[in-house]
Structure formats: structure tokens, C-alpha cells
Amino acid sequence: MTFPKIGVRLHGGIAPRPSVELAVAAEKNGFDAIWFAENPYNRGVFPAVAACTLATSRITVGIGVFNPYNRHPTLIAMEMGALDELANGRSALGIGAGLTRALKKAALDLDKPIAALRDTIHIVRGLMRGQSYTYEGKVFSVRDIKLEFPLLRTDYPIYMAAMGDQALRLSGEVADGLMISNMCPPGYTRRALDLMREGAAKAGREPLKNVVQYAPCVARPDGREARRAAKTVLGGMLINSWTAGEVSPVVRASMVRDSGIDAEDFRVLVEKLKAGGVAADLVEDRFLDRFAVAGTADDCIAAINRYAEVGVTAMTLTFVGAEPTAEMAYLGGALRALRT
């Protein structure tokens, strides 16, 4: 087992200037990547991504993820080609077609998400090779299009975010890496990688070697305090994900099926939280240990290892505590000591 690379998750809920401060702190403290999550109707992340790219020199700057339903594949290729130029080859791209409940409010045609992902990855990859490209898809097509600027590299890797069985198999067929969301326990990830391997075998490809897993993180010398803070945040995430599962059953399945926790236990906990219960008191350690990286540096390293054991090669942590830069410095120091 190889200890994963460690990244930091940023997102459109953070304004560009604070994002730069966090990116600089991540690089200073030895983290390997920053990944920007872009959610509907929050800030578009490209201004912050560009600013963070200029403010750093070593760290990978990734988009995790762009959604082809509100950003056409040709635009994704245009933007990522330019970003990679700005980043001198440090950029990374993830594509996913989730968050349909929010996107439906924009009256978008969200049918055929698997076909949309397949088409998008083919089109973006084709255009990022720097040659004229034609592709006829079920959702997106292009005819004799070529990007009108020189590309820094023509073998640009494309990650795919996936949750449902079909999407996980598709990642093995067409992507260069797999991204797994928050609220997916290690047991889910183990099963997800089995499905990815099925898709890769079907396409005659090698299994994907790059697997990025998101998780919330609170890292402090006082482990009890850190875990209580993490439980407070996790409580809200449990409510949101359980509610989203009413529309997208795959979301709820990803939480329950491979966590070892009964669905009824989730339901009871969420009802208590919705009624105003204190998450730090109600969320049991078994939930925290399956869905978060929390506690002392040693606790966090043990949690990361649980994901490494099932095949994760890169953990991307959202520092959800009140002082994220201090927690990055604390955990980063422990990670550097671990690697030396």
C-alpha cells in the first residue's frame, strides 16, 4: 500500500481572494494539489483558479468538476487549454454530470447523463490533442473543430466523477482517472473500483491508476475538540445528502450500502438533526470514521490509510474547521515527517 497524495478542496463558496490565501498555504505546507468544486449558482471557479495558479508554482491546480450540461465540451477544452498554458502544465480536469436536482431549475435537458459524459470526454480529449476533430455523439457532437492556439501538451489527462454503477463502469472505459465524492465511505470506494475495473476490461484498457477521493477534514492537536467540530459539519452534510437521496437514490445508496450502517440508523439520525439536535452530540464516531478525516494528525493519517487500503491514490481534504490554514500547517507538518 502506498500512502496517497494529499490535496485540498476549494469551491465556489469561497471568494477568489481567500481562495488564493488557502492555495498558497496548501503549497507552503507541502500539499500536492488543490481541486476546485464548482456547484450550480455559486461562484464560477475560474477566476479563483486562475488567481491561485499565478500565486503558486508547484502545486497541481485542478477543476473537480466541470459539468457539461452548463458548460459545453468545446468551452471546457478552450478554457482548460488556456489554463494549462497559464499553469505551465500543472492543471488537471475532472468532468461529472451530477447535481441534477439543482440544474433542473435552469430548465436544462438532463436526459442521457451517461451519454453526455462519454461524449464530453471524447470531445475534450480530441480537441486537447491539438488536431482537427469530428465526433458524432448522442448528446454532444463536433464537426471539424480545432483549437486555434498551441497546446502545452497533447496527452492531457481527464478525470471523471462517478457515483452510479453505469458511470463507474464508464470511467474505466473512457477516463484517465476517477473522482469519488464526499459522503462515500471506504467500503463504497472498494466497490466503485471493482466496477471501474469491469469497464476498463470491457474496453480492453488497463484499470485507472489515479483515484481521487474527497472527504471533510478537521485536524487539531486536541483530537476530541477536532472530532466534535467535524461532527458539527458532518451533521449538515448528512442532512443534505440524505435529502438529495430522495431525488437521486444513488446518493443514498452510496452512503448506506457499503458503510456497514443500517439505513434506519441514518434515517433516525437525520430526523433528530432536522429537529434541531446538536450534531456534535448526536453524530456517533462510526459515522465520523466512515465519512470524514478528523482528530489529531495521527488520527487523520489513520483515516487516510483506510482509504489507501481500498485503492485511493489521492485524498482531497476540505478543511472545514474555523482556522483552515492553521490546520493545514499542523497536518502538513505530520505528513512531511511521514514521508521523510
N, C-alpha and C positions, 0 to 999 in steps of 0.2 A: 504494500500500500504506500502510495506517495502522498505526502501532505499537499493539499490543494493550494493553488494560488489564491490570494485573498484580495478581493476588490471592495469598493464602497459604492453603494447605490445612492444616486441622487435622483431628483424628479422635478416635475413641473410645479410642485407645491412650494419649491424653494426658489426665491428670486435669483436672477443671474449673479449679482454681486456676492451674496452669501454662498452661492454655489462655487464661485471661484475660491473663496476662503477655504471651503471644505476640500476642494480638489487639491489645492496647494498643501493642505495639512495631510491629505492622503499620500501624496507623493513624498513629502518630507518624512513621513513615518513608515515608509517602506512598503506601502500597499502597491499591488500590481496593476490595478485598473480602477477606473470609475465608469459606472454604467448609468445612463440616464433613462429613467422610465417616463414615457410620455402618455398621459391619460387624457381622454376627451374633455375639452372645455377648461382644462387648466392651462398653464403657460405652455406654449410650444417650447421645446427644449433647445432648439438650435442656437439661439443667442447665447445661452449659458454654455452649451457645448463648445462653441467657437471661442468664447472667452476663456474657458478652462483649458482649451487646447493651447492657447497662446501663453497662459500663465504657468504651464508645466512643460517639462522637456523629456521625461522618461515614461511616465505612466500611460497605459492604454486608455483611450477615451472612446467609450462605446455607447451606442444607442440601443437600448433594450426595453421596449422595442418600438419600431415604426409599424403602423397599421395600414395595409394597402387600401382599406376601404375609405380612409380620409386622406391618403397621400398616394397618388398614382405611382406605380413602379418606375416609370420613367423619371419622375421627380425624385424618387428615392435614389436612383442611380446618379442623377445630376448632383444632388446635394452631397452624397457620400463620396463621390469622386473628388469634389472640391474640398470636402473636409479632410480627406486623406492627404491631399496636397498640402493643406494647412498644417496638418499634424505630422508631416514627414513620415507617413506610413504607420502612425500609431493608432489609427481609428479602427473601430470594429462596428459591425452592424448586426442587429437582431431584428427579425420580422415575425409578427404574430397577428392573429385575427380575432383576438378576444375582446372583452368588454362590450359585447353586443348590446347589453341592456342599455348602456349609455348612448351608443352610436345609433340605436333605433330612433332616438329623439331627433336626430338630424335627417330623418326620412331617407336614409341610405338603404340601398338594396343589399341586404346582408346574406342572401342565399349563397350557397356553394362556398363555404369558407375554406374547405379543403382544396377545392379547385383554385380559389383565389390565392392561397398560399403557394401552391405549386406554380401557378402562372407567374406570380411575383418573383419568386426565387429564380426561375428560369430567365425572366426578362432582366432583372437586375444583374445577374451573373453575366448574361450575354452582353449587356451594354458595358459592364465594367471590364470586359476583355478588350475594349477599345476598337472593336471592329463593327462593321455594319451588321445589324441583327434583325432577323424576322422571326416572329413566333406567333402561332395561332393557338390561343387558349380558350377555355370555356368562360372565363370571366374577363381576362385582360389579354390583349393582343398588341403586337407592334409590327410595323412593316418597314423594313429597310431604314432603320434608325441607327445613327452613330453619334456618340457624344462628341461634341465639337471642341474638345480640349484634350491635351495629352494626359494620360493617367499615370500615376506614380507606380502602380503595379497592376498587372493584368490577371492575377490569381487571387482576387480579393475574396476572403472567406465570409460566408454568410451563415449566421446562426439562425435557428428557428425556435420560437417559443411554442410549446405544445403542452396540452393537458389531456385531451381525449385520446382514446385508443387510435383512431384513424390518423390524427395529427402526429402522434408519436411515431407511428409506422412511417408516415410521410417524411418525418425528419430524417430517418435513416435512409430514405430513398434519394432525397434531393439536397439536404443541407450539409453544411460543413461543421456544425456544432449545434448542440441542443441547450435551450434555456428553460429552466424549471422555476415556476413562480413561488412567491411566498405561500404559506399555508399548505405546503406539500411536505409531509414528513419523510424521513429516510426510507421507510417501507414503500411509500409511493414511488420514490425515485428508483429504487431497485426494480420495481415492476415496469416503470417507464423505460428504463434502459433495455429491458428484455424486449419490449415492443419495438423500440428503436432498432435493435439488432435484427428483429424479424424483417422490418422494412429494408434494412441495408442488404440482408441476404437475398430478398426478393429482387432487388435492383442489381445484384451482383457486385455490391460495394463492400468495402471494409466498414465495420462499425465506427461510429463517430468517436473520435478521441477527445473532443472538447465538450465538457458538460458543465454548464454554469448553473448554480443553484442560488436563489435569493432566500434570505432569512433576515428577520429583525434581530438587532443586537443591542444589548446593554452590557458594557464591560467596565467594572469598577473594582478597586481593591476590597471594598466591602461587598462580598458576594450576596449576602442576604438583601442588602439595600438594592443591589443591581437586579436581583430576581424579582423583587416586588415592583420595581419600576417597569421591568419588562412585562410583568403580568398585567399591569395597567394598560399598556399599549396593546398587548395581545388580546385583551378583552374586547377592545373595539374592533380589532381585525377579525375576531371570531364572529362577532355580530354581523359585520359586513359580508364576510364570506358565506356564512350560513344563510343570510338573506338572499345573496346572489344565487345560491343554490336552488332557490325556488324557481328561478327562470332558467338557470343552466345547471342541470343535475350533475354534470361532470365536475363542477366546482365542489359540490358537497361530497361527491364520491371520492375526490382526491383527498379530502380531509379525513374521511371516515374509514374507507375500505382498508387502507394499509397502515393505519395508525395504531391499531390494537385497542382503540377506544370505541365503545358502543355508540351508535347514533343517538340513542336515548340520552346518554350522558352529555353529548353535545347539545341536544335539544334543551335539556333541563338547565344546563349552564347558561345558554344563550337567553332563555326566558328570564332567569334570575338577573342577568346583566341588563337586559332591556328594562326590567322593573326598577332599575336604579341601584342594584347591588354593587358593592365595591370589588372591582376586578382583582385587586391585589390580594383580597381575602378569599375570593371565590375560585379563581383560576388555580387549579391544582398543579403540582410540579410535573405530573405526567403530561399535561398539555404543553407546558413550557418546554419540556425536554424534547418534544416531538416537533415543535413549530418555531423555536427560537434558539438563539445563541446568547446565553446570558449567565452572568455571575462574575467570578474572578477570571483573570486571564487563563488560569489552568482549567476552569470550568468551560470557558469558551473554546479552548483548544480541544477539550474532550468532545464538545458538541460538534465541532468541525470535523473531527475524526469519525464521528458517527456517519456523517455524510460521505467522507472519503471512503469508508468501508463498503459503501454500496456503489461507488464508481464516480462520484463527483470530482472533477478536476479543478474547479474554481468556485469558491464561495464568494458571493457578493452580499455584503452586510449593509443593512440600513441602520445607522446609528441613531436610535430613537430616543436616547436619553437627553437630558436638558443641556449637557455640555459635550456635544459630539466630538469636537476637536480634542478635548482632554481625554476622552475615551479612546479615540484613535491613537493618541500618543501612548497611552497605557498599554493597549493591546498590541500596538505596533512594536513596542519595545520587547514584549514577550515573544512575538513572532520572530523578530530578528535574532533573539537569543536561541530560539528553537532551531533556526536554520544554520547557525554557525557551529 
